[in-house]
Amino acid sequence: MLEARTLVKAAVPSTLIRHPSPGNLQSTRLALHANEEGSSCWVYIASGCHVFRVQVPLEGALVGEGKESLLIPAHAEVTDSMLVNRCPHRSEIQSIVLTESDSAGYLMLGSVDSCGHLIVSKLHIGGEVSDDSRLTYSVLPQDCGIGEGSWAGLCFSPNQWSMAAVVRSFCKSIDIYDQDIHLQTLRTLWYPSSLNFIENMSNGNGSFILAVAEGSQLSIWDLRMKENGGCLHRISGSLGDNFYAVCSSSTSSIAVGGADRTVTVYDPRRWSALSRWVHCSKYEITGLAFSSINSDYIYVQGMDYEVFCGQWEKSEKVFTFRGDSNWLGFNKSHGRDVLGGWCDSGSIFVADVVG
C-alpha cells in the first residue's frame, strides 16, 4: 500500500512570475528533481518564453486527511527561486522534461515551445547551468517554425539521453533528434497529444519504441522500421473521446486516458487491454504516471484540479489531493514517487509518496 509521507503547498514568489502564461490543456510545463535525502525538491516551471526554478522543502510537514481519503497539504515557504539562465525561446514553452545525464551530478533539461523549437541544457544537480556549453544546444524544427503554433511535447529515450522525440500537434509530426542532429520525421493521422518511450518487449534486446496518443487512438512507432512510415500498431479507443495522456511502467505496461475519464492499461506483448478503470475521474484525464515503487499503482490527474493514486487492477483509489485552480504543469520525478503540480493561482503542490 502506498501512502503520502509529505504533501506541501508553496507559493511561487510574485516577483519571479507575476502572471503565468495560460498554456494548454495538457499540463506539461513542470519538471522536478528531489534530492537524495528527500528533504527538498527542485521544481522547474515554464511561463512564457522562460524556465524558472524554485526549491520547495519537504521535511517536517505532517499530512492531514479529510473525507474520502482527501489529503490536506501543509503550507511551506519557497527557500530559493531564480530564472534559469540559458538561451530563451521565441514563443511560449509548451513542455519541459528533466532527465539524468551520463555524468554523475548533472541533469539534462529539455524544453520545446509552440513552434517546435527545442533547447536542451546541462544543469548541475543544484540547478545551475553547466559551464560546458557544448552540451547546451538548440534545434529549430524542419520548417523553421513557420505557421500557427500549437501544443508541443518532448521525451528523452531512457537508454540514450541524447535522443529526443519532439511532437507537434497541429503539424501532426514527430521529429527524432540525436542531440542537434535531425534523424527522421514520423507523421501521425490525428492531432497528437502525448508521447512516451517504452521498452520493446517483442525482441528482448533492450530497444525502445514510441507510444503516441493521437486523437482517439494509441499508436506505436518503431524508429528502425520503414514499413507503414514506422507505425508498428494502432489501438482505437472510443470514437470521439480523445486521449490526452500516455505513460509506461517499469514492466512496460502502457496506460492511456483522456476524454472518456477511463484509464486503460495495455499489455505490449499482445496489445490487449489488461484492465479498464471506467469513469475513475470526474472530468477528463490529462496526466498519468505509474508508481516507481509498485507498478500496480498509478497516479491520475484530472481537469477538475484532482490528483489521485489508485490500484488500477482493482479500480480502487488510495488517496487524493486537489489543487486550488487549473493545473499549468504536473509531473512525477524520474525513478521516485515525488509528484509536483503548479496551479494558475501560483501555488505549487509537492507530494512525497512511500511504500
RODO-2510 file (C-alpha; in nm, 4 decimals, decimal comma):
residues 355
     n   res          X          Y          Z
     1     m     0,0000     0,0000     0,0000
     2     l     0,1289     0,3458    -0,0907
     3     e     0,0842     0,6487     0,1304
     4     a     0,1846     1,0140     0,1151
     5     r     0,4699     1,0855     0,3571
     6     t     0,4545     1,4580     0,2834
     7     l     0,2199     1,6931     0,0979
     8     v     0,3117     2,0619     0,0931
     9     k     0,1750     2,3724    -0,0734
    10     a     0,4033     2,6661    -0,1519
    11     a     0,3535     2,9899    -0,3441
    12     v     0,5742     3,0993    -0,6335
    13     p     0,7065     3,4479    -0,5472
    14     s     0,5154     3,7145    -0,7399
    15     t     0,8484     3,8846    -0,8101
    16     l     0,9519     3,5766    -1,0079
    17     i     0,6297     3,5224    -1,2097
    18     r     0,3585     3,7837    -1,1816
    19     h     0,1078     3,6422    -1,4311
    20     p     0,1709     3,2869    -1,5641
    21     s     0,1049     3,2313    -1,9330
    22     p    -0,2096     3,0178    -1,9859
    23     g    -0,0567     2,7144    -2,1567
    24     n    -0,2601     2,4278    -2,2987
    25     l    -0,4992     2,1529    -2,1894
    26     q    -0,2067     1,9173    -2,1223
    27     s    -0,0230     2,0153    -1,8024
    28     t     0,3311     1,9565    -1,9291
    29     r     0,5118     2,2729    -1,8173
    30     l     0,6656     2,1350    -1,4968
    31     a     0,9571     1,9064    -1,4160
    32     l     1,1031     1,8224    -1,0766
    33     h     1,4009     1,6605    -0,9087
    34     a     1,4082     1,5585    -0,5413
    35     n     1,7386     1,5379    -0,3586
    36     e     1,8645     1,2038    -0,2281
    37     e     1,7699     1,2761     0,1336
    38     g     1,4146     1,3732     0,0390
    39     s     1,4453     1,6958     0,2377
    40     s     1,3685     1,9279    -0,0545
    41     c     1,2717     1,9311    -0,4194
    42     w     1,3766     2,1462    -0,7142
    43     v     1,0714     2,2371    -0,9231
    44     y     1,1213     2,3723    -1,2754
    45     i     0,8278     2,5578    -1,4306
    46     a     0,7856     2,7303    -1,7658
    47     s     0,5906     3,0502    -1,8270
    48     g     0,6049     3,2461    -2,1497
    49     c     0,9474     3,2026    -2,3080
    50     h     1,1428     3,1285    -1,9894
    51     v     1,2083     2,8474    -1,7407
    52     f     1,2166     2,9197    -1,3677
    53     r     1,3379     2,7132    -1,0740
    54     v     1,2067     2,7072    -0,7165
    55     q     1,3135     2,4985    -0,4191
    56     v     1,0381     2,3543    -0,2003
    57     p     1,1191     2,1968     0,1416
    58     l     0,9600     1,8598     0,2161
    59     e     1,0690     1,7812     0,5704
    60     g     0,8684     1,8434     0,8853
    61     a     0,5276     1,8673     0,7161
    62     l     0,2501     1,6481     0,8560
    63     v    -0,0184     1,5228     0,6172
    64     g    -0,3758     1,5984     0,7178
    65     e    -0,6618     1,3833     0,5910
    66     g    -1,0199     1,4855     0,5212
    67     k    -1,3217     1,2978     0,3895
    68     e    -1,2873     1,0146     0,1364
    69     s    -0,9045     0,9952     0,1701
    70     l    -0,8609     1,3576     0,0604
    71     l    -0,5204     1,4826     0,1756
    72     i    -0,4842     1,8341     0,3166
    73     p    -0,1494     1,9983     0,2309
    74     a     0,0759     2,1674     0,4849
    75     h     0,1993     2,5165     0,3993
    76     a     0,5658     2,5634     0,3130
    77     e     0,7842     2,8559     0,2092
    78     v     0,9902     2,8546    -0,1103
    79     t     1,3535     2,8608     0,0048
    80     d     1,5123     2,9572    -0,3292
    81     s     1,3899     3,0824    -0,6654
    82     m     1,5519     3,2062    -0,9835
    83     l     1,5308     3,2370    -1,3610
    84     v     1,7248     2,9542    -1,5291
    85     n     1,9904     3,1397    -1,7264
    86     r     2,0029     2,9878    -2,0728
    87     c     1,9048     3,0528    -2,4339
    88     p     1,5441     3,1829    -2,4361
    89     h     1,2637     3,0617    -2,6598
    90     r     1,0864     3,2883    -2,9084
    91     s     0,7333     3,1623    -2,8357
    92     e     0,5501     3,0129    -2,5376
    93     i     0,7092     2,6996    -2,3913
    94     q     0,4688     2,4049    -2,4021
    95     s     0,6653     2,1223    -2,2360
    96     i     0,9729     2,0745    -2,0183
    97     v     1,1432     1,7460    -1,9216
    98     l     1,4294     1,6562    -1,6840
    99     t     1,6483     1,3507    -1,7292
   100     e     1,9734     1,2352    -1,5729
   101     s     2,2827     1,2634    -1,7936
   102     d     2,5697     1,0169    -1,8214
   103     s     2,7769     1,2441    -1,5946
   104     a     2,7143     1,1999    -1,2224
   105     g     2,5746     1,5104    -1,0552
   106     y     2,4197     1,6542    -1,3700
   107     l     2,0713     1,6764    -1,5210
   108     m     1,9565     1,7479    -1,8744
   109     l     1,6710     1,9977    -1,9022
   110     g     1,4804     1,9939    -2,2294
   111     s     1,2107     2,2404    -2,3354
   112     v     1,0054     2,2819    -2,6507
   113     d     0,7901     2,5788    -2,7492
   114     s     0,4725     2,6121    -2,9567
   115     c     0,6741     2,6344    -3,2816
   116     g     0,8688     2,3150    -3,2106
   117     h     1,1956     2,4850    -3,1132
   118     l     1,3939     2,2506    -2,8848
   119     i     1,6518     2,3659    -2,6280
   120     v     1,8465     2,1209    -2,4111
   121     s     2,0727     2,2400    -2,1256
   122     k     2,3114     2,0572    -1,8954
   123     l     2,2457     2,1524    -1,5327
   124     h     2,4181     2,0830    -1,2056
   125     i     2,2007     1,8930    -0,9580
   126     g     2,1887     2,2216    -0,7664
   127     g     2,0210     2,3867    -1,0647
   128     e     2,2971     2,5976    -1,2213
   129     v     2,3628     2,5756    -1,5957
   130     s     2,6842     2,3849    -1,6654
   131     d     2,9901     2,5701    -1,7920
   132     d     3,0249     2,3033    -2,0586
   133     s     2,8386     2,4869    -2,3359
   134     r     2,8952     2,2007    -2,5776
   135     l     2,6155     2,0136    -2,4012
   136     t     2,3715     2,3034    -2,4271
   137     y     2,2196     2,3061    -2,7721
   138     s     1,9254     2,4447    -2,9654
   139     v     1,7412     2,2836    -3,2581
   140     l     1,4931     2,4555    -3,4871
   141     p     1,2119     2,2481    -3,6435
   142     q     1,2470     2,1363    -4,0030
   143     d     1,0002     2,4018    -4,1238
   144     c     1,1832     2,6673    -3,9162
   145     g     0,8714     2,7224    -3,7051
   146     i     0,6644     2,8722    -3,9865
   147     g     0,2880     2,8510    -3,9370
   148     e     0,0488     2,8516    -3,6452
   149     g     0,1852     2,7437    -3,3103
   150     s     0,0275     2,4618    -3,1075
   151     w     0,0911     2,2290    -2,8171
   152     a     0,4261     2,0512    -2,8438
   153     g     0,5605     1,7645    -2,6349
   154     l     0,9019     1,6182    -2,5609
   155     c     1,0514     1,2969    -2,4228
   156     f     1,4032     1,1553    -2,3965
   157     s     1,4992     0,7956    -2,4710
   158     p     1,5537     0,6107    -2,1389
   159     n     1,8726     0,4375    -2,2541
   160     q     2,0191     0,7289    -2,4522
   161     w     1,9528     1,0779    -2,3170
   162     s     2,0920     1,2399    -2,6329
   163     m     1,7971     1,1002    -2,8339
   164     a     1,4814     1,3088    -2,8036
   165     a     1,1386     1,2954    -2,9666
   166     v     0,9518     1,6230    -3,0258
   167     v     0,5832     1,6080    -3,1166
   168     r     0,3790     1,8984    -3,2581
   169     s     0,0017     1,8832    -3,2501
   170     f    -0,1123     2,0991    -3,5436
   171     c     0,1667     1,9703    -3,7696
   172     k     0,0806     1,6069    -3,6872
   173     s     0,4531     1,5336    -3,6766
   174     i     0,7123     1,3672    -3,4506
   175     d     1,0749     1,4715    -3,5039
   176     i     1,3524     1,2458    -3,3730
   177     y     1,6844     1,4080    -3,2795
   178     d     2,0250     1,2854    -3,1690
   179     q     2,1371     1,5976    -2,9837
   180     d     2,1128     1,8671    -3,2556
   181     i     2,1062     1,6224    -3,5498
   182     h     1,7657     1,5536    -3,7057
   183     l     1,7251     1,1802    -3,7687
   184     q     1,3722     1,1349    -3,9036
   185     t     1,0151     1,2631    -3,9033
   186     l     0,7101     1,0486    -3,8279
   187     r     0,3634     1,1549    -3,9491
   188     t     0,0540     1,0890    -3,7369
   189     l    -0,3030     1,0548    -3,8666
   190     w    -0,4614     1,2673    -3,5916
   191     y    -0,3516     1,5524    -3,3669
   192     p    -0,1004     1,4037    -3,1176
   193     s    -0,1395     1,4983    -2,7515
   194     s     0,1148     1,2881    -2,5566
   195     l     0,4149     1,0593    -2,6156
   196     n     0,6417     0,8242    -2,4219
   197     f     0,9274     0,5844    -2,4944
   198     i     0,8632     0,2242    -2,3825
   199     e     1,0802    -0,0860    -2,3904
   200     n     1,0214    -0,3139    -2,6874
   201     m     0,9161    -0,6430    -2,5266
   202     s     0,8898    -0,8344    -2,8549
   203     n     1,2640    -0,8717    -2,9253
   204     g     1,4181    -0,8507    -2,5768
   205     n     1,7318    -0,6647    -2,6877
   206     g     1,6698    -0,3528    -2,4788
   207     s     1,5472    -0,1362    -2,7662
   208     f     1,2696     0,1197    -2,7224
   209     i     0,9588     0,2046    -2,9210
   210     l     0,7450     0,5191    -2,9064
   211     a     0,3853     0,5286    -2,7797
   212     v     0,1841     0,8279    -2,9021
   213     a    -0,1680     0,9364    -2,8088
   214     e    -0,3268     1,0860    -3,1212
   215     g    -0,6958     1,1656    -3,1376
   216     s    -0,8857     0,8624    -3,0041
   217     q    -0,6029     0,6236    -3,0993
   218     l    -0,2874     0,4927    -2,9358
   219     s    -0,0176     0,4468    -3,1997
   220     i     0,3077     0,2537    -3,1516
   221     w     0,6160     0,3508    -3,3549
   222     d     0,9404     0,1636    -3,4176
   223     l     1,2144     0,4080    -3,5177
   224     r     1,4063     0,1348    -3,7038
   225     m     1,1129     0,0257    -3,9191
   226     k     1,0470     0,1686    -4,2660
   227     e     0,7139    -0,0010    -4,3448
   228     n     0,3963     0,1994    -4,2788
   229     g     0,6063     0,5064    -4,2096
   230     g     0,7397     0,3440    -3,8924
   231     c     0,3977     0,2756    -3,7364
   232     l     0,4022    -0,0660    -3,5709
   233     h     0,0490    -0,0872    -3,4309
   234     r    -0,2672     0,1183    -3,3706
   235     i    -0,5249     0,0737    -3,0948
   236     s    -0,8548     0,2585    -3,1258
   237     g    -1,0416     0,3905    -2,8235
   238     s    -1,3958     0,5223    -2,8010
   239     l    -1,4798     0,7194    -3,1150
   240     g    -1,4713     1,0929    -3,0441
   241     d    -1,3132     1,0569    -2,6985
   242     n    -0,9595     1,1863    -2,7456
   243     f    -0,6651     1,0575    -2,5448
   244     y    -0,4653     1,3243    -2,3601
   245     a    -0,2098     1,1193    -2,1640
   246     v     0,0035     0,8092    -2,2125
   247     c     0,2651     0,6579    -1,9799
   248     s     0,4561     0,3325    -1,9307
   249     s     0,5580     0,1294    -1,6261
   250     s     0,8814    -0,0490    -1,5338
   251     t     0,7210    -0,3680    -1,6675
   252     s     0,6427    -0,1849    -1,9960
   253     s     0,2666    -0,1823    -1,9455
   254     i     0,1105     0,1162    -2,1239
   255     a    -0,1677     0,3297    -1,9770
   256     v    -0,3788     0,5842    -2,1646
   257     g    -0,6523     0,8211    -2,0513
   258     g    -0,8461     1,1131    -2,1855
   259     a    -1,1917     1,2496    -2,2523
   260     d    -1,3707     0,9242    -2,1625
   261     r    -1,2423     0,9580    -1,7997
   262     t    -1,1182     0,5985    -1,8157
   263     v    -0,7682     0,4592    -1,7548
   264     t    -0,6904     0,1667    -1,9864
   265     v    -0,3750    -0,0407    -1,9300
   266     y    -0,2387    -0,2443    -2,2239
   267     d    -0,0015    -0,5414    -2,2428
   268     p     0,2642    -0,4590    -2,5094
   269     r     0,3297    -0,8280    -2,5761
   270     r    -0,0211    -0,8896    -2,7137
   271     w    -0,1515    -0,5302    -2,7458
   272     s    -0,4575    -0,6313    -2,5466
   273     a    -0,6196    -0,4486    -2,2562
   274     l    -0,5137    -0,5753    -1,9118
   275     s    -0,7569    -0,3506    -1,7252
   276     r    -1,0083    -0,0707    -1,7739
   277     w    -1,0764     0,1614    -1,4807
   278     v    -1,4006     0,3124    -1,6092
   279     h    -1,5005     0,6689    -1,5128
   280     c    -1,2381     0,6877    -1,2381
   281     s    -1,2083     1,0655    -1,2802
   282     k    -1,4870     1,3206    -1,2609
   283     y    -1,3544     1,5151    -1,5610
   284     e    -1,1140     1,4499    -1,8497
   285     i    -0,7823     1,2833    -1,7647
   286     t    -0,4863     1,4985    -1,8704
   287     g    -0,1967     1,3321    -1,6855
   288     l    -0,0855     0,9774    -1,5964
   289     a     0,2186     0,8239    -1,4268
   290     f     0,2856     0,4731    -1,2977
   291     s     0,4329     0,4437    -0,9494
   292     s     0,8086     0,3746    -0,9417
   293     i     0,7649     0,1879    -0,6109
   294     n     0,4937    -0,0505    -0,7287
   295     s     0,3699    -0,0518    -1,0888
   296     d     0,0324    -0,1887    -0,9715
   297     y    -0,0429     0,1704    -0,8697
   298     i    -0,0942     0,4692    -1,0970
   299     y    -0,1254     0,8456    -1,0464
   300     v    -0,4083     1,0145    -1,2354
   301     q    -0,4500     1,3881    -1,2904
   302     g    -0,7865     1,5298    -1,3937
   303     m    -0,9089     1,8637    -1,5180
   304     d    -1,1079     1,9371    -1,2001
   305     y    -0,7851     2,0076    -1,0019
   306     e    -0,7907     1,6488    -0,8697
   307     v    -0,4934     1,4118    -0,8479
   308     f    -0,5330     1,0623    -0,7062
   309     c    -0,3348     0,7430    -0,6584
   310     g    -0,5086     0,4142    -0,7252
   311     q    -0,4594     0,0443    -0,7826
   312     w    -0,5557     0,0062    -1,1462
   313     e    -0,6292    -0,3687    -1,1443
   314     k    -0,8754    -0,3393    -0,8550
   315     s    -1,0053     0,0044    -0,9623
   316     e    -0,9536     0,1361    -0,6097
   317     k    -0,8417     0,4833    -0,5024
   318     v    -0,5795     0,5011    -0,2274
   319     f    -0,5554     0,8756    -0,1659
   320     t    -0,6470     1,2034    -0,3354
   321     f    -0,5404     1,5657    -0,3225
   322     r    -0,6578     1,8732    -0,5072
   323     g    -0,5045     2,1887    -0,6460
   324     d    -0,6646     2,5280    -0,5908
   325     s    -0,7060     2,6199    -0,9608
   326     n    -0,6276     2,4917    -1,3109
   327     w    -0,3081     2,2900    -1,3471
   328     l    -0,0418     2,4589    -1,5617
   329     g     0,2078     2,1811    -1,5030
   330     f     0,2130     1,8417    -1,3382
   331     n     0,4747     1,5663    -1,3308
   332     k     0,6364     1,2837    -1,1355
   333     s     1,0055     1,2721    -1,0582
   334     h     1,2002     1,0156    -1,2615
   335     g     1,2547     0,6944    -1,0649
   336     r     1,0914     0,8279    -0,7453
   337     d     0,7339     0,8807    -0,6297
   338     v     0,7615     1,2559    -0,5815
   339     l     0,4732     1,4388    -0,7510
   340     g     0,4639     1,8075    -0,8291
   341     g     0,1930     2,0357    -0,9653
   342     w     0,1748     2,4070    -1,0464
   343     c    -0,1581     2,5917    -1,0480
   344     d    -0,2781     2,9028    -1,2260
   345     s    -0,3020     3,0744    -0,8856
   346     g     0,0756     3,0448    -0,8428
   347     s     0,0601     2,7605    -0,5909
   348     i     0,2925     2,4611    -0,6134
   349     f     0,1915     2,1266    -0,4614
   350     v     0,4552     1,8579    -0,3934
   351     a     0,3773     1,5094    -0,2578
   352     d     0,6380     1,2555    -0,1451
   353     v     0,4880     0,9058    -0,1584
   354     v     0,6367     0,5997     0,0132
   355     g     0,5544     0,2304     0,0193
***
